[in-house]
Amino acid sequence: MWLWLQTVLVPLVRLYLCGAKVLLYQMFNRSFTLPALPKQNGRVAIVTGGTRGMGFETARHLASLGMHVIIAGNEREEGTAAVRKIDEEGIEGKAEFVFMDLTSLKSVRQFVQTFTDRGLPLHVLVNNAGTMLVPEGQTEDGFEFHFGLNYLGHFLLTNLLLDLLKRSGRLGCCSRIVNTSSATHYAGVLDMDDLNKRLCYSSHGAYSQSKLALVLFTYYLQEQLTAGGFPLTVNAVDPGMVDTALYNNLWSLAQALKKPVAKILFRTPAEGASTAIYTAAASEMEGVGGCYLYNGQKTQSLDVSYNSELQAKLWKKSCELVGLQES
């Protein structure tokens, strides 16, 4: 009983309290408005989960600035439709869809191989794809679904593309990595002894943990990049509560309660994407890394996310899980 309270009920309450705080903020504060952004002609971006929602809005906006945007996702029909929609806008840049399933480490590796074989540079990586509050399940490689898709897939993707990102940047025009986290990371608890939530499963706890892991990953990676003097920055962004398909996994009562609230208080996908777009392209973010941004502003993340020992432990464990040599 105590284990259930601690691992199931407490994460649920913590997550919904986080949500209530975000809604309260959004009730009294307008969404961040993007400033005029510089043209990005000649720059190449990868946006995961770019077929719909915030990912699509991010890909669309970056392409409108002149970028060559690769939309990486696991829905081929959605991907084709997304590219067609962007092309119909008569943008300066270019959009294309390339298949990648973040729940499969093999698929991530194949995507990176396919991309690097083309000889393109890579200036922006937006790790946007994610899932939320799905029932207990495992990825192809046996990882808890939220942890595998939201975090480990992006961890592997980023590391496999890291050398290319470093080579593509230069001083005064750095390459950029943008990790989409969430206010739910404030409710997250990283259990290094049970990252896959095998002891007692909670979808709320698993989701919050995956978003906290992304913040820890962001800070640790930026430390390594700064120490090496590389022209590459990494930041985490929080889109707020956005009306997207992520909420389709809520249980029926929560779904019913969410609909009227969403119409009034939730951000649109374009509004939710604005901070990620700003972080990926704004002149003000040139050379700025290791930040957590919410509503266009640098914000304090959860206290434990700044724990360098925990960051290092997670990095080492993540390398082991995805089969990378720790650098």
Phi, psi and omega in degrees: 000314180297320179297319179296315179300316185289322188256346181243304184290315182299312177300324179297311181297316181299318182293316181290332173293320175300314180300319180297320179296319180295316179298322178298317178298314184291339178292325187248359181230134179287156178293147177302131178259125181296134173283175174295130183252147180291152176299148184240028182304134178089350180267149183242137181230149169243131177237115178280146181064034185270013183276340181203174175059218182295326179298318178296316180297323177295311180299316181299315183290318179296321177295324180294339178274358177106003181285154167268109187252125173261116177271117181256123180197175184250012177242099187298315181296316177298320180297316178298318180294321180296316179297317180299317181298318179293317180298324182294342180280354178065043183285165179284328184272204184217140176236142174213157180252135174229131183292136170202131177252108183291348177274004179231114179298326178297317180295321178298315180296320179295319178299313181297319179298315179298317181292312183293331178296339181281346178075017178280152170283174174217117184254334182221130173237117178252107179274085189258329188302148178189167174226158186217130172056040175279156177299162181305130181193170182235152174282176179305328184265008175088014179269150173305139194300313180297313183296320182290314183281306186292323187247297189297320178300317179289326177300312180294313180305312181298314182294323179290335180262359189299314181298319179295318178298319178297317182290331184281337180274164173210162181301130183089351178208065185292153166284160185222139172245132179237118179257123180275107176260215184191157175299339179295345178297336178295338178265000186281146173229123181269111180261095184296340179270349181209059181297334181267009174054046182277332185292313180203114190276138171221119179297327179293315178294321181293317179295313180299319179297319182296324180284328174292319179301322179296324179289315178301316178301316180301310184292319181294315181297319180298322177301317181293320180294319179295316180299325181273353180069029183277145180278064184209132179239156177223132180224157175251142179235151179240113184280352187084195178267117190238140182280086180231178181292350178305329184277001180294343182270001177295148176294160194305318180295316179298322177300314181297320180288328184289323188304307180293326179293319183299321182299328185266316192250337182287152174282155171283161177305322179295319178293319179296327182281346190300321182290323177295318179296315178301314181294327182280336190226345186289143177298325181296340181263007178297123178075006182260122181221172178070031182245157171247119186245133177228131181053037177081004183239145173292131187225152176286130174270183181304138184310315185293341180293342179269003181285105186295329179293317179293321177302313182294320178298316180294318179300312181299314181295321180296319177300316178299315185294323183263359176079038176251148172283130181294129181264000000 
